[in-house]
Amino acid sequence: MSTQRNTTTRNTVTAQTTPQSAKKPGNGHKAAAGVIIGAVVLVVVALLTAFVWPGWANRLMPGAVQETSQTTGTKTKKKTGSATPVPLASDATTLLKAMPDEVGSFARQTVSDTSEWKDASPIEEHSITYSTGSNDDGTVTLLVAQWASGDDAEKQYQSVLSMLKGKRIAAGAVKVSGQQTGSYELHDTSKANQVVALWRNDTCLFQVTGPTDAVEDFYKSFPL
């Protein structure tokens, strides 16, 4: 899922126009009008600069959460990790085969079945470890499961989301070809420098946990 995480807040300032007088204004009135118009223009430019570029106003807003849209698709990113992907078993399911061998600088290492979400009755559920091969800070764990319908996957997404206790760092929509197919959120965890990213894409639910920088790099580059 390629990520678009930047927040853009658009503010429009509308200047009310007053009816023109039937009499021609004097030079003093023209000068005053020019000062007022100049002041309004400066305010508009300041607001647009603050919230559109470079966005410093958003960073000053207390408790601001990044609301963005994650558009799925293959994101080209130079591989910098030293790990090589471990091949899947010959009897791997279609869902596992759909999971990427590499995500940016991360490569698949281990695959196992899991039952963490068994109460929601997924068709299948797996835990996959991806690593850059450098150290523990470059390792993340992906939990992926699939349901028979998007409604069932959304129900589980909301259920898992309600159990995330850490502070929400980012949130937004997941889109495929311009159509929203789900949502995502990124949260802190109880462990220092550890975060969890959760997102749904149609009938599948994905959860990635690990070091902050690693998780952010991973889910932004994830193609599904």
Backbone hydrogen bonds, N-H to C=O, Kabsch-Sander energy under -0.5 kcal/mol:
donor,donor_aa,acceptor,acceptor_aa,energy
2,S,71,T,-1.1
3,T,220,K,-1.7
9,T,51,F,-1.1
10,R,8,T,-0.5
11,N,9,T,-0.6
13,V,11,N,-0.5
14,T,12,T,-0.6
15,A,13,V,-0.5
16,Q,14,T,-0.6
30,K,26,G,-2.0
31,A,27,N,-2.4
32,A,28,G,-2.1
33,A,29,H,-2.7
34,G,30,K,-2.4
35,V,31,A,-1.9
36,I,32,A,-2.2
37,I,33,A,-2.7
38,G,34,G,-2.3
39,A,35,V,-2.1
40,V,36,I,-2.3
41,V,37,I,-2.4
42,L,38,G,-1.9
43,V,39,A,-2.0
44,V,40,V,-2.5
45,V,41,V,-2.6
46,A,42,L,-2.4
47,L,43,V,-2.4
48,L,44,V,-2.6
49,T,45,V,-2.3
50,A,46,A,-2.3
51,F,47,L,-2.2
52,V,48,L,-2.4
53,W,48,L,-0.9
55,G,49,T,-0.9
57,A,50,A,-2.0
58,N,50,A,-0.5
58,N,55,G,-0.7
59,R,55,G,-1.2
60,L,56,W,-1.1
61,M,57,A,-0.8
61,M,58,N,-0.6
64,A,61,M,-1.4
66,Q,169,I,-1.3
68,T,66,Q,-0.6
68,T,171,A,-2.1
70,Q,173,A,-4.3
71,T,2,S,-1.0
71,T,69,S,-0.7
72,T,70,Q,-0.6
72,T,175,K,-2.6
75,K,221,S,-0.5
76,T,74,T,-0.6
77,K,75,K,-0.5
82,S,132,T,-2.3
83,A,132,T,-1.5
86,V,108,R,-2.6
92,A,89,A,-1.8
97,K,93,T,-2.2
98,A,94,T,-1.3
99,M,95,L,-0.7
99,M,96,L,-0.9
103,V,106,F,-2.3
106,F,103,V,-2.5
107,A,131,S,-2.3
108,R,101,D,-2.7
109,Q,129,T,-3.4
110,T,129,T,-0.8
112,S,127,S,-2.1
114,T,125,E,-1.6
118,K,115,S,-1.5
120,A,117,W,-1.9
121,S,118,K,-1.9
123,I,146,Q,-3.1
124,E,146,Q,-0.9
126,H,144,V,-2.9
127,S,112,S,-3.2
128,I,142,L,-3.3
129,T,110,T,-2.3
130,Y,140,V,-2.5
131,S,107,A,-2.2
132,T,138,G,-1.8
138,G,135,N,-1.8
139,T,136,D,-1.4
140,V,130,Y,-2.5
141,T,209,T,-2.3
142,L,128,I,-3.7
142,L,140,V,-0.5
143,L,141,T,-0.5
143,L,207,Q,-3.1
144,V,126,H,-2.5
144,V,142,L,-0.5
145,A,205,L,-1.9
146,Q,124,E,-1.9
147,W,203,T,-2.4
153,A,149,S,-1.8
154,E,150,G,-2.6
155,K,151,D,-2.2
156,Q,152,D,-1.8
157,Y,153,A,-2.3
158,Q,154,E,-2.5
159,S,155,K,-1.8
160,V,156,Q,-2.9
161,L,157,Y,-2.5
162,S,158,Q,-1.9
163,M,159,S,-0.6
163,M,160,V,-1.0
164,L,160,V,-0.5
164,L,161,L,-1.2
165,K,163,M,-0.7
169,I,186,L,-3.7
170,A,186,L,-1.4
171,A,66,Q,-3.2
172,G,184,Y,-1.9
173,A,68,T,-1.3
174,V,182,G,-2.6
175,K,70,Q,-3.0
175,K,173,A,-0.5
176,V,179,Q,-3.0
179,Q,176,V,-2.0
181,T,174,V,-2.9
182,G,174,V,-1.2
184,Y,172,G,-2.1
185,E,198,L,-2.5
186,L,170,A,-2.7
187,H,196,V,-2.8
188,D,167,K,-2.4
189,T,194,Q,-1.5
194,Q,191,K,-1.5
195,V,210,G,-2.5
196,V,187,H,-2.5
197,A,208,V,-2.8
198,L,185,E,-2.9
199,W,206,F,-2.4
200,R,183,S,-2.4
201,N,204,C,-2.3
202,D,181,T,-2.8
204,C,201,N,-1.9
205,L,145,A,-2.4
206,F,199,W,-3.0
207,Q,143,L,-2.2
208,V,197,A,-2.7
209,T,141,T,-1.8
210,G,195,V,-1.6
212,T,193,N,-1.2
215,V,211,P,-2.8
216,E,212,T,-2.3
217,D,213,D,-2.3
218,F,214,A,-2.3
219,Y,215,V,-2.9
220,K,216,E,-1.6
221,S,217,D,-1.0
221,S,218,F,-0.5
222,F,1,M,-0.8
222,F,218,F,-1.1
